[in-house]
Amino acid sequence: MRLSRRKFVSRLFFGTLGLFLLDLFWFEKYFIQWSEFDISNSPSERIKIIQLTDLHLDEIKYFHKSIAKRINKENPDLIAIT
């Protein structure tokens, strides 16, 4: 099957748009990234900060509860919601 240039470009455009929308409305909600950085000079001066971003809180779901459990386990000094 031979594709014309117009069909190829339109399929590429709509396929890319579909993947972008799928990522925007579905994948991003379920992807949780945890990173740790230690910039303290000594363990006695250490402050634990957790930053939460892109929560998409239309309603509380199971993965939000798992995030809350992980935050409670970490016992942070400060929580920043951005």
Distance bins in CASP14 RR format, pairs under 12 A and 6 or more apart:
PFRMAT RR
TARGET T0000
AUTHOR 0000-0000-0000
RMODE 2
METHOD distances of the structure
MODEL  1
1 7 0 0 0 0 0 1 0 0 0 0 0
1 8 0 0 0 0 0 1 0 0 0 0 0
2 8 0 0 0 0 1 0 0 0 0 0 0
3 9 0 0 0 0 1 0 0 0 0 0 0
3 10 0 0 0 0 1 0 0 0 0 0 0
3 11 1 0 0 1 0 0 0 0 0 0 0
3 12 0 0 0 0 0 1 0 0 0 0 0
4 10 0 0 0 0 1 0 0 0 0 0 0
4 11 0 0 0 0 0 1 0 0 0 0 0
5 11 0 0 0 0 0 1 0 0 0 0 0
5 12 0 0 0 0 0 1 0 0 0 0 0
6 12 0 0 0 0 0 1 0 0 0 0 0
6 13 0 0 0 0 0 1 0 0 0 0 0
7 13 0 0 0 0 0 1 0 0 0 0 0
7 14 0 0 0 0 0 1 0 0 0 0 0
8 14 0 0 0 0 0 1 0 0 0 0 0
8 15 0 0 0 0 0 1 0 0 0 0 0
9 15 0 0 0 0 0 1 0 0 0 0 0
9 16 0 0 0 0 0 1 0 0 0 0 0
10 16 0 0 0 0 0 1 0 0 0 0 0
10 17 0 0 0 0 0 1 0 0 0 0 0
11 17 0 0 0 0 0 1 0 0 0 0 0
11 18 0 0 0 0 0 1 0 0 0 0 0
12 18 0 0 0 0 0 1 0 0 0 0 0
12 19 0 0 0 0 0 1 0 0 0 0 0
13 19 0 0 0 0 0 1 0 0 0 0 0
13 20 0 0 0 0 0 1 0 0 0 0 0
14 20 0 0 0 0 0 1 0 0 0 0 0
14 21 0 0 0 0 0 1 0 0 0 0 0
15 21 0 0 0 0 1 0 0 0 0 0 0
15 22 0 0 0 0 1 0 0 0 0 0 0
15 23 0 0 0 0 0 1 0 0 0 0 0
16 22 0 0 0 0 0 1 0 0 0 0 0
16 23 0 0 0 0 0 1 0 0 0 0 0
17 23 0 0 0 0 0 1 0 0 0 0 0
17 24 0 0 0 0 0 1 0 0 0 0 0
18 24 0 0 0 0 1 0 0 0 0 0 0
18 25 0 0 0 0 0 1 0 0 0 0 0
18 26 0 0 0 0 0 1 0 0 0 0 0
18 27 0 0 0 0 0 1 0 0 0 0 0
19 25 0 0 0 0 0 1 0 0 0 0 0
19 26 0 0 0 0 0 1 0 0 0 0 0
19 27 0 0 0 0 1 0 0 0 0 0 0
20 26 0 0 0 0 0 1 0 0 0 0 0
20 27 0 0 0 0 0 1 0 0 0 0 0
20 28 0 0 0 0 0 1 0 0 0 0 0
21 27 0 0 0 0 0 1 0 0 0 0 0
21 28 0 0 0 0 0 1 0 0 0 0 0
22 28 0 0 0 0 1 0 0 0 0 0 0
22 29 0 0 0 0 0 1 0 0 0 0 0
22 30 0 0 0 0 0 1 0 0 0 0 0
23 29 0 0 0 0 1 0 0 0 0 0 0
23 30 0 0 0 0 0 1 0 0 0 0 0
23 31 0 0 0 0 1 0 0 0 0 0 0
23 54 0 0 0 0 0 1 0 0 0 0 0
24 31 0 0 0 0 0 1 0 0 0 0 0
24 54 0 0 0 0 0 1 0 0 0 0 0
24 56 0 0 0 0 0 1 0 0 0 0 0
25 56 0 0 0 0 1 0 0 0 0 0 0
25 58 0 0 0 0 0 1 0 0 0 0 0
26 56 0 0 0 0 0 1 0 0 0 0 0
27 54 0 0 0 0 0 1 0 0 0 0 0
27 56 0 0 0 0 0 1 0 0 0 0 0
28 53 0 0 0 0 0 1 0 0 0 0 0
28 54 1 0 0 1 0 0 0 0 0 0 0
28 55 0 0 0 0 0 1 0 0 0 0 0
28 56 1 0 0 1 0 0 0 0 0 0 0
28 63 0 0 0 0 0 1 0 0 0 0 0
29 54 0 0 0 0 1 0 0 0 0 0 0
29 55 0 0 0 0 1 0 0 0 0 0 0
29 56 1 0 1 0 0 0 0 0 0 0 0
29 57 0 0 0 0 0 1 0 0 0 0 0
29 58 0 0 0 0 1 0 0 0 0 0 0
29 59 0 0 0 0 0 1 0 0 0 0 0
29 61 0 0 0 0 1 0 0 0 0 0 0
29 62 0 0 0 0 0 1 0 0 0 0 0
29 63 1 0 0 1 0 0 0 0 0 0 0
29 64 0 0 0 0 1 0 0 0 0 0 0
29 67 0 0 0 0 0 1 0 0 0 0 0
30 54 0 0 0 0 0 1 0 0 0 0 0
30 55 0 0 0 0 0 1 0 0 0 0 0
30 56 0 0 0 0 1 0 0 0 0 0 0
30 61 0 0 0 0 1 0 0 0 0 0 0
30 62 0 0 0 0 0 1 0 0 0 0 0
30 63 1 0 0 1 0 0 0 0 0 0 0
30 64 0 0 0 0 0 1 0 0 0 0 0
30 66 0 0 0 0 0 1 0 0 0 0 0
30 67 0 0 0 0 0 1 0 0 0 0 0
31 53 0 0 0 0 0 1 0 0 0 0 0
31 54 0 0 0 0 1 0 0 0 0 0 0
31 56 0 0 0 0 0 1 0 0 0 0 0
31 63 0 0 0 0 1 0 0 0 0 0 0
31 67 0 0 0 0 0 1 0 0 0 0 0
32 52 0 0 0 0 0 1 0 0 0 0 0
32 53 0 0 0 0 0 1 0 0 0 0 0
32 54 0 0 0 0 0 1 0 0 0 0 0
32 55 0 0 0 0 0 1 0 0 0 0 0
32 63 1 0 0 1 0 0 0 0 0 0 0
32 64 0 0 0 0 0 1 0 0 0 0 0
32 66 1 0 0 1 0 0 0 0 0 0 0
32 67 1 0 0 1 0 0 0 0 0 0 0
32 68 0 0 0 0 0 1 0 0 0 0 0
32 69 0 0 0 0 0 1 0 0 0 0 0
32 70 0 0 0 0 1 0 0 0 0 0 0
32 71 0 0 0 0 0 1 0 0 0 0 0
33 51 0 0 0 0 0 1 0 0 0 0 0
33 52 0 0 0 0 0 1 0 0 0 0 0
33 53 0 0 0 0 1 0 0 0 0 0 0
33 54 0 0 0 0 0 1 0 0 0 0 0
33 67 0 0 0 0 0 1 0 0 0 0 0
33 70 0 0 0 0 0 1 0 0 0 0 0
34 50 0 0 0 0 1 0 0 0 0 0 0
34 51 0 0 0 0 0 1 0 0 0 0 0
34 52 0 0 0 0 0 1 0 0 0 0 0
34 66 0 0 0 0 0 1 0 0 0 0 0
34 67 0 0 0 0 1 0 0 0 0 0 0
34 70 1 0 0 1 0 0 0 0 0 0 0
34 71 0 0 0 0 0 1 0 0 0 0 0
34 73 0 0 0 0 0 1 0 0 0 0 0
34 74 0 0 0 0 1 0 0 0 0 0 0
35 49 0 0 0 0 0 1 0 0 0 0 0
35 50 0 0 0 0 0 1 0 0 0 0 0
35 51 0 0 0 0 1 0 0 0 0 0 0
35 53 0 0 0 0 0 1 0 0 0 0 0
36 46 0 0 0 0 0 1 0 0 0 0 0
36 48 0 0 0 0 1 0 0 0 0 0 0
36 49 0 0 0 0 0 1 0 0 0 0 0
36 50 0 0 0 0 0 1 0 0 0 0 0
36 51 0 0 0 0 0 1 0 0 0 0 0
36 74 0 0 0 0 1 0 0 0 0 0 0
36 76 0 0 0 0 0 1 0 0 0 0 0
37 46 0 0 0 0 0 1 0 0 0 0 0
37 47 0 0 0 0 0 1 0 0 0 0 0
37 48 0 0 0 0 0 1 0 0 0 0 0
37 49 0 0 0 0 1 0 0 0 0 0 0
37 50 0 0 0 0 0 1 0 0 0 0 0
37 51 0 0 0 0 0 1 0 0 0 0 0
38 45 0 0 0 0 0 1 0 0 0 0 0
38 46 1 0 0 1 0 0 0 0 0 0 0
38 47 0 0 0 0 0 1 0 0 0 0 0
38 48 0 0 0 0 0 1 0 0 0 0 0
38 49 0 0 0 0 0 1 0 0 0 0 0
39 45 0 0 0 0 0 1 0 0 0 0 0
39 46 0 0 0 0 1 0 0 0 0 0 0
39 47 0 0 0 0 1 0 0 0 0 0 0
39 48 0 0 0 0 0 1 0 0 0 0 0
39 49 0 0 0 0 0 1 0 0 0 0 0
40 46 1 0 1 0 0 0 0 0 0 0 0
40 47 1 0 0 1 0 0 0 0 0 0 0
40 48 0 0 0 0 0 1 0 0 0 0 0
40 49 0 0 0 0 0 1 0 0 0 0 0
40 77 0 0 0 0 0 1 0 0 0 0 0
41 47 0 0 0 0 0 1 0 0 0 0 0
45 77 0 0 0 0 0 1 0 0 0 0 0
46 75 0 0 0 0 0 1 0 0 0 0 0
46 76 0 0 0 0 0 1 0 0 0 0 0
46 77 0 0 0 0 1 0 0 0 0 0 0
47 75 0 0 0 0 0 1 0 0 0 0 0
47 76 0 0 0 0 1 0 0 0 0 0 0
47 77 1 0 1 0 0 0 0 0 0 0 0
47 78 1 0 0 1 0 0 0 0 0 0 0
47 80 0 0 0 0 0 1 0 0 0 0 0
48 71 0 0 0 0 0 1 0 0 0 0 0
48 73 0 0 0 0 0 1 0 0 0 0 0
48 74 1 0 0 1 0 0 0 0 0 0 0
48 75 1 0 0 1 0 0 0 0 0 0 0
48 76 1 0 1 0 0 0 0 0 0 0 0
48 77 1 0 1 0 0 0 0 0 0 0 0
48 78 1 0 0 1 0 0 0 0 0 0 0
48 79 0 0 0 0 1 0 0 0 0 0 0
48 80 0 0 0 0 0 1 0 0 0 0 0
49 71 0 0 0 0 0 1 0 0 0 0 0
49 74 0 0 0 0 0 1 0 0 0 0 0
49 75 0 0 0 0 0 1 0 0 0 0 0
49 76 1 0 0 1 0 0 0 0 0 0 0
49 77 1 0 0 1 0 0 0 0 0 0 0
49 78 1 0 1 0 0 0 0 0 0 0 0
49 79 1 0 0 1 0 0 0 0 0 0 0
49 80 1 0 0 1 0 0 0 0 0 0 0
49 81 0 0 0 0 0 1 0 0 0 0 0
49 82 0 0 0 0 0 1 0 0 0 0 0
50 67 0 0 0 0 1 0 0 0 0 0 0
50 68 0 0 0 0 0 1 0 0 0 0 0
50 70 0 0 0 0 1 0 0 0 0 0 0
50 71 1 0 1 0 0 0 0 0 0 0 0
50 72 0 0 0 0 0 1 0 0 0 0 0
50 73 0 0 0 0 0 1 0 0 0 0 0
50 74 1 0 0 1 0 0 0 0 0 0 0
50 75 0 0 0 0 1 0 0 0 0 0 0
50 76 1 0 1 0 0 0 0 0 0 0 0
50 77 0 0 0 0 1 0 0 0 0 0 0
50 78 1 0 0 1 0 0 0 0 0 0 0
50 79 1 0 1 0 0 0 0 0 0 0 0
50 80 1 0 0 1 0 0 0 0 0 0 0
50 81 0 0 0 0 1 0 0 0 0 0 0
50 82 0 0 0 0 0 1 0 0 0 0 0
51 71 0 0 0 0 0 1 0 0 0 0 0
51 74 0 0 0 0 0 1 0 0 0 0 0
51 76 0 0 0 0 1 0 0 0 0 0 0
51 78 0 0 0 0 1 0 0 0 0 0 0
51 79 1 0 0 1 0 0 0 0 0 0 0
51 80 1 0 1 0 0 0 0 0 0 0 0
51 81 1 0 0 1 0 0 0 0 0 0 0
51 82 1 0 0 1 0 0 0 0 0 0 0
52 64 0 0 0 0 0 1 0 0 0 0 0
52 67 1 0 0 1 0 0 0 0 0 0 0
52 68 0 0 0 0 0 1 0 0 0 0 0
52 70 0 0 0 0 0 1 0 0 0 0 0
52 71 1 0 0 1 0 0 0 0 0 0 0
52 74 0 0 0 0 0 1 0 0 0 0 0
52 76 0 0 0 0 0 1 0 0 0 0 0
52 78 0 0 0 0 0 1 0 0 0 0 0
52 79 1 0 0 1 0 0 0 0 0 0 0
52 80 1 0 0 1 0 0 0 0 0 0 0
52 81 1 0 1 0 0 0 0 0 0 0 0
52 82 1 0 0 1 0 0 0 0 0 0 0
53 67 0 0 0 0 0 1 0 0 0 0 0
53 79 0 0 0 0 0 1 0 0 0 0 0
53 80 0 0 0 0 1 0 0 0 0 0 0
53 81 1 0 0 1 0 0 0 0 0 0 0
53 82 1 0 1 0 0 0 0 0 0 0 0
54 67 0 0 0 0 0 1 0 0 0 0 0
54 81 0 0 0 0 0 1 0 0 0 0 0
54 82 0 0 0 0 1 0 0 0 0 0 0
55 61 0 0 0 0 0 1 0 0 0 0 0
55 63 0 0 0 0 0 1 0 0 0 0 0
55 64 1 0 0 1 0 0 0 0 0 0 0
55 67 0 0 0 0 1 0 0 0 0 0 0
55 68 0 0 0 0 0 1 0 0 0 0 0
55 71 0 0 0 0 0 1 0 0 0 0 0
55 79 0 0 0 0 0 1 0 0 0 0 0
55 81 1 0 0 1 0 0 0 0 0 0 0
55 82 0 0 0 0 1 0 0 0 0 0 0
56 63 0 0 0 0 0 1 0 0 0 0 0
56 64 0 0 0 0 1 0 0 0 0 0 0
56 67 0 0 0 0 0 1 0 0 0 0 0
57 63 0 0 0 0 0 1 0 0 0 0 0
57 64 1 0 0 1 0 0 0 0 0 0 0
57 67 0 0 0 0 0 1 0 0 0 0 0
57 68 0 0 0 0 0 1 0 0 0 0 0
57 81 0 0 0 0 1 0 0 0 0 0 0
58 64 0 0 0 0 0 1 0 0 0 0 0
59 65 0 0 0 0 0 1 0 0 0 0 0
60 66 0 0 0 0 0 1 0 0 0 0 0
60 67 0 0 0 0 0 1 0 0 0 0 0
60 68 0 0 0 0 1 0 0 0 0 0 0
61 67 0 0 0 0 0 1 0 0 0 0 0
61 68 0 0 0 0 0 1 0 0 0 0 0
62 68 0 0 0 0 0 1 0 0 0 0 0
62 69 0 0 0 0 0 1 0 0 0 0 0
63 69 0 0 0 0 0 1 0 0 0 0 0
63 70 0 0 0 0 0 1 0 0 0 0 0
64 70 0 0 0 0 0 1 0 0 0 0 0
64 71 0 0 0 0 0 1 0 0 0 0 0
65 71 0 0 0 0 0 1 0 0 0 0 0
65 72 0 0 0 0 0 1 0 0 0 0 0
66 72 0 0 0 0 0 1 0 0 0 0 0
66 73 0 0 0 0 0 1 0 0 0 0 0
67 73 0 0 0 0 0 1 0 0 0 0 0
67 74 0 0 0 0 0 1 0 0 0 0 0
67 79 0 0 0 0 0 1 0 0 0 0 0
67 81 0 0 0 0 0 1 0 0 0 0 0
68 74 0 0 0 0 0 1 0 0 0 0 0
68 76 0 0 0 0 0 1 0 0 0 0 0
68 79 0 0 0 0 0 1 0 0 0 0 0
70 76 0 0 0 0 0 1 0 0 0 0 0
71 77 0 0 0 0 0 1 0 0 0 0 0
71 78 0 0 0 0 0 1 0 0 0 0 0
71 79 1 0 0 1 0 0 0 0 0 0 0
71 80 0 0 0 0 0 1 0 0 0 0 0
71 81 0 0 0 0 0 1 0 0 0 0 0
72 79 0 0 0 0 0 1 0 0 0 0 0
END
